[in-house]
Amino acid sequence: MKNRVHEVRLEDYQHLSDTELLQRSKNIQVQLTQLLGLMWELEGKERDKIEQEMDELDIEDMKIHAILSAREDRPNTEHRY
């Protein structure tokens, strides 16, 4: 597992409701599961490409959960995750 630091801006997600963010997260989890199954069938550069796509989806999911957490903690405060 890589250590990662990504900036998450509340304003980038403020147009989305909590329900929409949770649905996005659920969709990401489905995509990750599908890509994981596909990854085991591939080798070399094709597999690396799938791993990169999974990494990007994982980052987006972490951002979604950071936003949801920030909204719960302090809705009018900036957070950095």
C-alpha positions in Angstrom: 0.0 0.0 0.0 1.3 3.4 -1.0 1.3 6.4 1.3 -0.5 9.2 -0.5 -1.5 12.7 0.2 -4.1 14.4 -1.9 -5.8 17.7 -1.5 -9.5 17.6 -1.4 -11.5 20.8 -1.9 -15.0 20.9 -0.4 -16.1 23.3 -3.1 -15.3 20.7 -5.8 -18.0 18.4 -4.4 -20.5 20.8 -2.8 -22.9 20.5 -5.7 -23.3 16.8 -4.9 -25.5 15.5 -2.1 -24.3 12.9 0.4 -26.6 10.4 -1.3 -25.0 11.1 -4.7 -21.5 10.8 -3.2 -22.4 7.5 -1.6 -23.8 6.2 -4.9 -20.5 7.3 -6.6 -18.5 5.4 -4.0 -20.7 2.3 -4.5 -20.2 2.5 -8.3 -16.4 2.9 -7.8 -16.4 -0.2 -5.6 -18.2 -2.2 -8.3 -15.7 -1.0 -10.9 -12.8 -1.9 -8.7 -14.1 -5.4 -8.2 -14.6 -5.8 -12.0 -11.1 -4.5 -12.7 -9.5 -6.7 -10.1 -11.0 -9.8 -11.9 -9.8 -8.5 -15.2 -6.3 -7.7 -13.9 -5.6 -11.3 -13.1 -6.1 -12.3 -16.7 -3.7 -9.7 -18.1 0.1 -9.4 -18.1 2.7 -6.7 -18.7 1.6 -3.2 -19.9 -2.1 -4.2 -20.0 -2.0 -5.2 -16.4 -0.1 -2.0 -15.4 -2.8 0.1 -17.1 -5.5 -1.7 -15.1 -3.6 -1.2 -11.9 -3.3 2.6 -12.7 -7.0 2.8 -13.4 -7.7 1.0 -10.1 -5.4 3.4 -8.3 -7.2 6.4 -9.7 -10.6 5.0 -8.7 -9.3 4.3 -5.2 -8.1 7.9 -4.9 -11.4 9.2 -6.0 -13.2 7.0 -3.5 -10.9 8.2 -0.7 -11.7 11.8 -1.6 -15.4 11.1 -1.5 -15.1 9.7 2.0 -13.0 12.6 3.1 -15.7 15.0 1.9 -18.4 13.1 3.7 -16.3 13.0 6.8 -15.6 16.7 6.6 -19.3 17.5 6.2 -20.1 15.5 9.3 -17.3 17.0 11.4 -17.6 20.7 10.5 -19.6 21.7 7.5 -18.1 25.1 7.2 -14.5 24.3 7.8 -11.8 23.5 5.2 -10.1 20.1 5.6 -6.9 18.7 4.1 -6.6 14.9 3.7 
